[in-house]
């Protein structure tokens, strides 16, 4: 028996994709187009029926969220059909094809029912972004890319942020599902899955460590930074996501709905080549345009400074480390924000014993100096101006 899963009022269809073996191009684009029209082969399989009904319900809720709160009619604001292929044979668990505006989903466990709304919303959000700001779609650039793909990371970040707001449960993608560890993005604690808190910080791609981008490519046998994760889009997206989390945690918004309005409407200020700074400025301006208080806007700005998405209006910490007036190289220097321990920066002293951190936001920090064979030294500083430290270390 074939059952039709077509919501004619919202123009959503669930399509049987079990007969598809997705072939991917070199750019990870599935080579498929319109193939079916709203039918799912059930074969008396109760689990398959449950999953199809669940996915339809979640897509309907996502549609209604956009329509009722954000005034958007379907993913393109024109009421176009949204198709989701279920049970697709593919290496990708979830995938949005921007060329055909279709979503592809592998089979999933019945135990995941009720736990993957953020993942489904993530793919719908990609469709929204692709028909608005088109973040990351600067595909006309064919030269060797020596910059990370910040625009593509923004597309992933917006898809995460809006999806988690809609789910209204946590700031972990696929929280509690079998996909949580596979996806590995916790916006409240990105380092849990080896993702970065800050632009240029630990786990940020590429980790140049003082090298030029060309040297990094040579050492890693890469022709372009896009050879990895399309320029680090899924990895670096947590910088933006963490900024959103910090602003929410620190009560910049009166509700998740207000947060959704700010982030969604900021998309209209972005383009296919927008970077992290463009995003920060767009969100701030949108918050002002929507009438958020000066305090709320200040909290949002602080989150962008803390994640290094915005620079300027910030401070420098520099200094020198020695042992009995002998300059010490290779001393590990860790800066940890007192107010936000998740905000951390790490560097080593150079051969002259010097170190320098720039673009630090105002606030209190613990600065920890450590090296094998020496007693750790911790200094607490308050950054409201540039600070210079001269530190004496002693052997154990």
C-alpha positions as CSV (number, residue, x, y, z in Angstrom):
1,X,0.0,0.0,0.0
2,X,1.3,3.5,-0.8
3,X,0.3,6.3,1.5
4,X,0.6,9.9,0.4
5,X,2.4,12.3,2.8
6,X,1.5,15.6,1.3
7,X,0.5,18.7,3.3
8,X,-1.3,20.7,0.7
9,X,-1.9,23.8,2.9
10,X,1.8,24.1,3.7
11,X,3.1,22.5,0.5
12,X,5.3,20.0,2.2
13,X,5.8,16.4,1.0
14,X,7.6,13.4,2.4
15,X,9.1,11.3,-0.3
16,X,10.3,7.8,-0.4
17,X,14.1,7.9,-1.0
18,X,14.9,4.3,-0.2
19,X,15.4,3.6,-3.9
20,X,18.0,6.4,-4.2
21,X,21.7,5.8,-4.0
22,X,22.9,9.3,-3.9
23,X,25.9,10.0,-6.1
24,X,27.9,13.0,-4.9
25,X,29.9,15.4,-7.1
26,X,33.3,16.6,-6.1
27,X,31.6,19.5,-4.3
28,X,29.5,17.1,-2.3
29,X,26.3,18.0,-4.2
30,X,23.9,15.0,-4.7
31,X,23.2,14.5,-8.4
32,X,19.4,14.3,-8.1
33,X,16.3,16.3,-9.0
34,X,12.5,16.0,-8.7
35,X,11.9,12.3,-8.8
36,X,8.7,11.6,-6.9
37,X,5.5,13.4,-5.8
38,X,4.6,13.0,-2.2
39,X,4.4,9.2,-1.7
40,X,6.1,7.0,0.8
41,X,6.1,3.2,0.5
42,X,5.1,1.9,3.9
43,X,4.8,-1.9,3.2
44,X,3.0,-2.3,6.5
45,X,6.1,-1.3,8.4
46,X,5.0,0.5,11.6
47,X,8.4,2.0,12.3
48,X,8.6,3.5,8.9
49,X,5.1,4.9,9.2
50,X,5.9,6.4,12.7
51,X,9.1,8.1,11.3
52,X,7.3,9.6,8.3
53,X,4.5,11.0,10.5
54,X,7.0,12.4,13.0
55,X,9.1,14.1,10.3
56,X,5.9,15.6,8.7
57,X,4.8,16.9,12.1
58,X,8.2,18.6,12.7
59,X,8.4,20.1,9.3
60,X,4.8,21.5,9.8
61,X,5.9,23.0,13.1
62,X,8.9,24.6,11.5
63,X,6.8,26.0,8.7
64,X,4.4,27.5,11.2
65,X,7.2,29.0,13.2
66,X,8.5,30.8,10.2
67,X,5.0,31.8,9.1
68,X,3.5,32.9,12.4
69,X,6.5,34.5,14.1
70,X,8.7,35.6,11.3
71,X,6.2,36.2,8.5
72,X,7.9,33.9,6.0
73,X,5.8,31.6,3.8
74,X,7.8,28.4,3.2
75,X,11.6,28.5,2.8
76,X,11.6,31.0,-0.1
77,X,8.7,33.2,1.2
78,X,6.8,32.3,-2.0
79,X,5.1,29.2,-0.7
80,X,7.2,26.8,-2.8
81,X,7.1,23.1,-2.2
82,X,9.5,21.7,0.4
83,X,10.4,18.0,-0.3
84,X,12.1,15.7,2.1
85,X,13.4,12.3,1.0
86,X,13.4,9.7,3.7
87,X,15.6,6.5,4.0
88,X,18.1,7.7,1.5
89,X,21.3,5.6,1.1
90,X,24.0,8.1,1.6
91,X,27.1,8.9,3.6
92,X,25.5,12.1,4.7
93,X,22.9,11.8,7.6
94,X,21.1,15.0,6.7
95,X,21.6,17.0,3.6
96,X,20.1,20.1,1.8
97,X,20.6,20.3,-1.9
98,X,20.4,24.0,-2.8
99,X,20.2,23.2,-6.5
100,X,16.9,21.4,-6.2
101,X,15.7,22.8,-2.8
102,X,15.3,19.3,-1.4
103,X,16.3,17.7,1.9
104,X,17.7,14.2,2.1
105,X,17.6,12.1,5.3
106,X,19.0,8.6,6.0
107,X,17.1,6.2,8.0
108,X,17.1,6.9,11.7
109,X,16.1,5.0,14.9
110,X,12.6,5.1,16.3
111,X,14.4,6.1,19.6
112,X,15.3,9.4,17.9
113,X,11.7,10.4,17.4
114,X,11.3,13.7,19.4
115,X,15.0,14.3,19.5
116,X,16.0,15.6,16.0
117,X,13.9,18.7,15.5
118,X,17.0,20.9,15.6
119,X,18.6,18.8,12.8
120,X,15.5,18.9,10.6
121,X,15.2,22.7,11.3
122,X,18.9,23.0,10.4
123,X,18.3,21.8,6.9
124,X,15.1,23.9,6.4
125,X,17.1,26.9,7.6
126,X,19.7,26.1,4.9
127,X,16.9,26.4,2.4
128,X,15.8,29.7,3.9
129,X,19.4,31.1,3.8
130,X,19.9,29.9,0.3
131,X,16.9,31.8,-0.9
132,X,17.9,35.0,1.1
133,X,21.4,35.9,2.0
134,X,22.9,32.9,0.1
135,X,25.7,32.7,2.6
136,X,28.7,30.7,1.4
137,X,27.5,30.6,-2.2
138,X,30.4,32.6,-3.5
139,X,31.1,29.8,-6.0
140,X,32.4,32.1,-8.7
141,X,35.8,32.2,-7.0
142,X,38.0,29.5,-8.6
143,X,41.4,30.7,-7.4
144,X,43.4,28.9,-4.7
145,X,41.6,29.8,-1.5
146,X,44.0,30.8,1.4
147,X,41.2,32.1,3.6
148,X,38.9,30.0,5.7
149,X,35.3,30.0,4.5
150,X,33.7,32.4,7.0
151,X,30.6,32.9,4.9
152,X,30.0,29.2,4.7
153,X,30.5,28.9,8.5
154,X,27.9,31.6,8.9
155,X,25.4,29.5,6.9
156,X,26.0,26.6,9.2
157,X,25.9,28.8,12.3
158,X,22.6,30.5,11.4
159,X,21.1,27.1,10.6
160,X,22.2,25.8,14.0
161,X,21.1,28.9,16.0
162,X,17.6,29.2,14.4
163,X,17.1,25.5,14.7
164,X,18.0,25.4,18.3
165,X,15.7,28.4,19.1
166,X,12.9,26.6,17.3
167,X,13.5,23.4,19.3
168,X,13.6,25.4,22.5
169,X,15.4,22.7,24.5
170,X,19.1,23.2,24.7
171,X,22.0,24.6,22.7
172,X,23.2,21.2,21.6
173,X,22.4,20.0,18.0
174,X,20.5,16.8,18.1
175,X,20.6,16.7,21.9
176,X,19.9,13.2,23.3
177,X,19.7,11.6,19.9
178,X,22.1,9.1,18.3
179,X,23.3,12.0,16.1
180,X,24.5,14.2,18.9
181,X,28.0,12.8,19.0
182,X,28.2,12.4,15.3
183,X,27.3,16.1,14.6
184,X,29.3,17.3,17.6
185,X,28.2,20.9,18.1
186,X,27.5,22.2,21.6
187,X,27.2,25.9,21.3
188,X,27.4,26.3,25.1
189,X,30.6,24.3,25.3
190,X,32.2,23.9,21.8
191,X,35.4,22.4,23.2
192,X,33.4,19.3,24.3
193,X,33.6,18.3,20.6
194,X,36.9,19.9,19.8
195,X,35.3,23.0,18.2
196,X,36.4,26.6,18.8
197,X,35.0,29.2,21.2
198,X,36.7,32.1,19.5
199,X,37.9,33.1,16.1
200,X,41.6,32.1,15.9
201,X,41.5,30.3,19.2
202,X,41.9,26.6,20.1
203,X,40.5,24.2,17.5
204,X,39.9,27.0,15.0
205,X,40.6,26.0,11.4
206,X,43.2,26.6,10.1
207,X,45.6,26.4,13.1
208,X,48.4,28.4,11.5
209,X,50.5,28.7,14.7
210,X,52.4,31.6,13.1
211,X,52.7,30.0,9.7
212,X,51.5,31.7,6.5
213,X,48.4,30.2,4.9
214,X,50.5,29.0,2.0
215,X,53.0,27.3,4.3
216,X,50.0,25.6,6.1
217,X,48.7,24.3,2.7
218,X,52.2,23.0,1.8
219,X,52.7,21.3,5.1
220,X,49.3,19.6,4.9
221,X,49.5,18.7,1.2
222,X,46.4,20.9,0.4
223,X,45.8,23.0,-2.6
224,X,43.2,25.1,-0.8
225,X,41.8,25.6,2.7
226,X,38.5,24.4,1.1
227,X,40.0,20.9,0.9
228,X,38.9,20.5,4.5
229,X,35.3,20.8,5.5
230,X,34.7,23.3,2.7
231,X,37.0,25.8,4.4
232,X,36.1,24.8,8.0
233,X,32.4,25.6,7.8
234,X,31.2,23.1,10.4
235,X,34.1,23.5,12.7
236,X,34.3,27.3,12.8
237,X,30.5,27.8,12.9
238,X,30.6,27.3,16.7
239,X,32.3,30.6,17.1
240,X,29.2,32.3,15.9
241,X,27.0,29.9,17.7
242,X,28.8,30.5,21.0
243,X,28.4,34.3,20.6
244,X,24.6,33.7,20.2
245,X,24.6,31.4,23.3
246,X,26.5,34.0,25.4
247,X,24.1,36.8,24.5
248,X,21.1,34.5,25.4
249,X,22.7,33.3,28.6
250,X,23.4,36.8,29.7
251,X,19.8,37.9,29.1
252,X,20.1,40.0,26.0
253,X,16.7,38.8,24.9
254,X,13.4,38.6,26.8
255,X,12.6,35.4,25.0
256,X,13.8,32.9,22.4
257,X,11.3,34.4,20.1
258,X,12.9,37.8,20.3
259,X,16.3,36.2,19.7
260,X,14.9,34.4,16.6
261,X,13.6,37.7,15.2
262,X,17.0,39.4,15.7
263,X,19.0,36.6,14.1
264,X,16.5,35.9,11.3
265,X,16.1,39.6,10.2
266,X,19.9,40.1,10.3
267,X,20.1,37.8,7.3
268,X,18.7,40.6,5.1
269,X,21.9,42.5,5.7
270,X,24.3,39.7,4.6
271,X,25.6,38.5,1.3
272,X,27.3,35.4,-0.2
273,X,30.7,36.8,0.8
274,X,29.9,38.1,4.3
275,X,32.3,37.3,7.1
276,X,32.1,37.1,10.9
277,X,32.5,40.9,11.4
278,X,29.7,41.5,8.9
279,X,27.5,39.1,10.9
280,X,28.2,40.8,14.2
281,X,27.5,44.2,12.9
282,X,24.2,43.0,11.2
283,X,23.0,41.4,14.4
284,X,23.8,44.5,16.5
285,X,22.1,46.8,14.0
286,X,19.0,44.5,13.8
287,X,18.7,44.5,17.5
288,X,18.8,48.3,17.6
289,X,16.2,48.4,14.7
290,X,13.9,46.1,16.6
291,X,14.0,48.3,19.7
292,X,16.1,46.2,22.1
293,X,17.3,48.1,25.1
294,X,20.8,49.7,25.2
295,X,21.7,47.1,27.9
296,X,20.6,44.2,25.6
297,X,22.6,45.6,22.7
298,X,25.6,46.0,24.9
299,X,25.4,42.3,26.0
300,X,25.2,41.3,22.3
301,X,28.3,43.4,21.5
302,X,30.2,41.9,24.4
303,X,29.5,38.4,23.1
304,X,30.9,39.3,19.7
305,X,34.0,40.8,21.3
306,X,34.6,37.8,23.5
307,X,34.5,35.4,20.5
308,X,36.8,37.7,18.4
309,X,34.1,38.2,15.8
310,X,34.6,41.9,16.5
311,X,37.9,43.6,17.1
312,X,38.7,47.2,18.1
313,X,37.5,48.8,21.2
314,X,39.5,46.1,22.9
315,X,42.8,45.8,24.8
316,X,46.3,44.3,24.6
317,X,48.1,42.2,27.2
318,X,51.8,41.9,26.7
319,X,54.9,41.2,28.8
320,X,58.1,39.2,29.4
321,X,58.9,36.1,31.4
322,X,62.3,35.5,33.0
323,X,64.1,33.3,35.6
324,X,66.8,35.2,37.5
325,X,66.9,37.8,34.8
326,X,67.3,35.1,32.1
327,X,64.7,35.3,29.4
328,X,62.5,32.3,29.2
329,X,61.1,30.9,25.9
330,X,58.4,28.3,25.4
331,X,56.5,29.3,28.5
332,X,52.8,28.4,28.1
333,X,50.7,31.4,28.9
334,X,47.0,30.8,29.4
335,X,44.4,33.6,29.8
336,X,41.0,32.7,31.3
337,X,38.1,35.1,31.7
338,X,37.0,35.3,35.3
339,X,33.4,36.0,34.3
340,X,33.3,33.4,31.5
341,X,35.8,30.5,32.1
342,X,35.0,29.1,28.7
343,X,36.7,32.1,27.2
344,X,40.4,31.0,27.0
345,X,43.5,32.0,25.0
346,X,46.8,30.2,24.9
347,X,50.2,31.3,23.6
348,X,53.9,30.6,24.2
349,X,56.6,33.1,25.0
350,X,59.1,33.6,22.1
351,X,62.9,33.3,22.3
352,X,63.1,36.8,23.8
353,X,60.7,35.7,26.6
354,X,58.0,38.0,25.2
355,X,54.4,37.4,24.6
356,X,51.4,39.5,23.4
357,X,47.7,39.0,23.2
358,X,45.6,41.5,21.3
359,X,41.9,42.2,20.8
360,X,40.9,41.2,24.4
361,X,37.6,42.5,25.6
362,X,37.3,44.5,28.8
363,X,37.1,42.4,32.0
364,X,38.9,40.4,34.6
365,X,41.3,37.6,33.6
366,X,43.5,35.0,35.3
367,X,46.9,34.8,33.5
368,X,48.6,31.4,34.1
369,X,52.3,30.9,33.3
370,X,53.6,27.3,33.2
371,X,56.6,25.3,32.0
372,X,57.9,21.9,32.9
373,X,60.2,22.0,35.9
374,X,58.9,25.4,37.1
375,X,56.3,26.5,39.6
376,X,53.2,27.8,37.9
377,X,52.5,31.5,38.3
378,X,49.0,33.0,38.2
379,X,48.3,36.7,37.9
380,X,44.8,38.3,38.1
381,X,44.5,41.4,35.9
382,X,41.7,43.8,35.0
383,X,41.7,44.9,31.4
384,X,40.3,48.4,31.1
385,X,43.4,49.6,29.3
386,X,46.5,47.9,27.8
387,X,48.5,45.9,30.4
388,X,52.2,44.9,30.5
389,X,53.3,42.2,32.8
390,X,56.9,41.2,33.9
391,X,56.8,37.8,35.4
392,X,59.5,35.9,37.4
393,X,59.4,32.1,37.5
394,X,61.3,29.8,39.7
395,X,62.3,26.2,39.4
396,X,60.5,23.5,41.5
